Amino acid sequence: FVSARPEDPITVSVSPKNLHISSGQTARFICKANSQTYYTLKWTKGESDKLPDGAVDKDGILTIESVKRMHTGTYTCTGSNQNSFDQVTVQLKVAAIITPQVSILPRFLTVNEGDNVFFRCRATGLPPPDLIWIGGPEGKLPDDVRLSKGNSVFEIFRVKKKHEGEYYCVARNDGAVGRMRTVLNVRAVGSAPIVQVSPKSLDVMEGEAAELQCTASGDPPPTFTWSRVEGDIPESSTKIDGVLRIDSLSINDSGTYVCTAANRFGAVAENAVVTVEKDSSTPPSASVNPDEITLKEGQTATITCEKLTIILQF
């Protein structure tokens, strides 16, 4: 040993000064000394001159893996050189694991589309638990959910109907899990469609065209779908902006045509009946008398067509 100078006493520092952990965790204290000469560091527990089972003292570092309640107590680091010594005492508290208890405020929430959503999750337990959120539509947390303050604050700005669902705040500490469920209900803003078809009934002759117009109001604006009760819509049909046009109708095209207007608030249908009639009239015939005539310039001719008499002047 090198002789210590009286003006160079040893000083000891330890970190942390107090440690409060749960059973099964690792406790670690670091002891350092300030001395110009050779010195030693030694850890002891309480009034004893030794350490309990499971405690390891190496290079001034006290480590206890998988701590138990028996390790609770005070530990002293003693630094000494040839001239003096110094001591620092720290406190270790070992508690049993306490399962997290979770609460969510508000407990349940109903909002309108476009509102902002705010939940706060609180959890107690030992050791203090970490928080995560799970759930949401189809069990997946939406991408636009914002978490802050250690995941204790849950926010959605300008919420949509698609955000509606069950959400869970989950708290975990060493070997224990607690959770709480909340439900977010979102009232959609808008209205179901109101639909009209014109005309409601249409009689046409075979070979002619028919046109049906479907109009609807609603929020959001509805989409239109045409169908036919008796089967498929004729291939000669076109559908543009709610208007159904069928060219060259046949007798088989008679039936009930249905316009369905739909948005996310519902679907409403309205019918129109199209009747195609066969053309059973007889083409007109005519006879001319006489069928041939020769005249000189200035003469008068009389020609008769059925009941119509035509007088020509040459």
Order of alpha helices (4+ residues) and beta strands (2+ residues): beta-beta-beta-beta-beta-beta-beta-beta-beta-beta-beta-beta-beta-beta-beta-beta-beta-beta-beta-beta-beta-beta-beta-beta-beta-beta-beta
